[in-house]
Amino acid sequence: MPGLLFGGDYNPEQWPEEVWAEDVRLMAEAGVTMVTVAVFAWSRLEPRPGEHDFAWLDRVLDLLHAHGVAADLATATATPPPWLVRDHPSVMPVTADGVRLEFGSRQGYCPSSPVYREHAVRLARTMATRYGRHPALRMWHVGNEYADHTLECFCEESARHFRRWLAARHGSVEALNAAWGTSCWGQHYTDFEQVAPPRRAPGPVNPGQLLDWRRFCSDALLELFEAERDVLREVTPRVPVTTNFMSILHGLDYWKWAEAEDVVSDDAYPDPADPSSHVAVALSYDLMRSLKRRPWLLLESAPSAVSWREVNVPKPPGVMRLHSLQAVARGSDGAMFFQWRQARYGPEKFHSALLPHGGERTRGWRETLRLGRDLRALAEVAGSHSPGEVALLLDWESWWGLEAPESMPSNRLRLKELMLAWYAPLHARGILVDLAPPGRDLSGYRVVIAPNLYLCTEETAKELARFAGQLVVGPFSGVVDARDQVHPGGAPGPLCELLGVAVEEFWPLPDGRVQRTTLGAARTWAEWIRLEGAEPVARYEGGDLDGRPAITRRGEVTYLSCLLDDVTPVLDDVLTRAGVAGLDVPPGVEAVRRGGHLFLLNHTTEPRRVALPWPGFDLLTRKPMRDHVELPARDAVVLRIEGSRGRTK
Ligand code: GLA
């Protein structure tokens, strides 16, 4: 579809049919181009086993099409209907304590249930066959936010599935014993049948088992997605397939997931109560852009308040628009919302919507109309893609190992926080950052930062050694291999030669303790390291580590053995060496280049004067601009940079 997409989740099954006519009239007025339909509609589409009621959805899709609105049509499998659960109680997931969960919410399925899978795939085929040629159909929406409520299940069926997965990964029970280190605490297995999911146990569970469980849970849900996707591709090979991601989600390895789908889509819910939430959400948008290295789609966000936090703060005037433009700046080909019409009942009756309870007289509806107009004005931005200058490494397996629930030197190391420590100052400098998994070609970047690589294989270490630009490695890296076993000789294992240091002892800091260094204060983590060819850049000051090296450099490689409160001195040095300049913008103003356009977004509540690096034409006000711009509070300009074509790839 040309231009940027605009719309949201549409749940007509929650409304009497008279309301639908008003819905489509108002959608047309607001410039809505696509809505997501039938996500939770299984129990209405198949009220009894094998008995379908499609008439209402036929009418909805016809009505949408007649009003120029396309459908991101769900296969409707996100919540199995009551009859399926009552006929087959094994469909419901079981907790680590052995409690089988009840019906009455959503996502009530065990990822390994063959009964759920069979019925879901059958429904996907029925939907594809019925609607594959419907002119409103633009995209398939499989499941919904996999792992939102149901990431794992500990039932016997899941145990069998886990054993099959383990047999395929390890080959033999002896190999599994070796990988999990079962000689420790007397866990040696003699048969796969003895192995179970990491259910509640008397003490800490084997970390090798936990790491494989994390891999398995991501894969088990992916299998479910792929089973539906395969049917859709068979019946409707030309219709793209997506499933909505949940930003940077611990449970699912999105590098793998993105390969399995045609379009990356994301649901993002930055907290309006947190004045810095636009930074963390920018990081997740950059991940979405990096997954397939092409445009993606913001499939859900909140027009104002959500309903699932303890306190659900609304978005003040202008913020819905500003956040939507931010997603577009970072590669989204549209802005979609949860949801179109605000519900009157159910758990989401207080969640905001494009059309609030109060209807057309509300400020919410006026903001909807304004955003629709603005997205139309930005149509030429759609389809363009800019690669980043700096890459941040993100490896899910390492993340799972790092954040094991127990038995670590410190459980204060949280990967998202470690990433944000580097990302925030890059964001403030308007430097576009890509995320990259181990194994990706890094040669296009001038700077690569690995905030943490707790799990680092020999192959990853070799790839990093081949990278010719500035490399920065954060603490507690190169500790274990893919089995979660400490590398011979200890950290940084295979990175030892590259970094030119050996870590003799981890020195986690108690909560609140500050460890000074010559480059600023560190908290949470430090290390006793020995130089093995690297030069010290900074030393610890005071305390037990006084005078020992804290930050080191060998050639183009910088190593930090601690967590600085502020990484700016290290970052600025590395950027200067790499010749990466960034953009000069005042605090709270986000600058992003996408193709031939420059987005300037003022996230503050004050006006900001911004010097323009290039003259251009503001697509929002339709005015030429040069030298500088006065950006009102919570407002934006989108500059078509002079000399660049509207549509640059
Ligand atoms: C998620 C879900 C939606 C809705 C929203 C509310 O994104 O996918 O169905 O529950 O949260 O914020």
Residues whose N, C-alpha, C, O or C-beta is under 5 A from the ligand:
A	BS01	GLA	E145 D267 E300 V306 F338
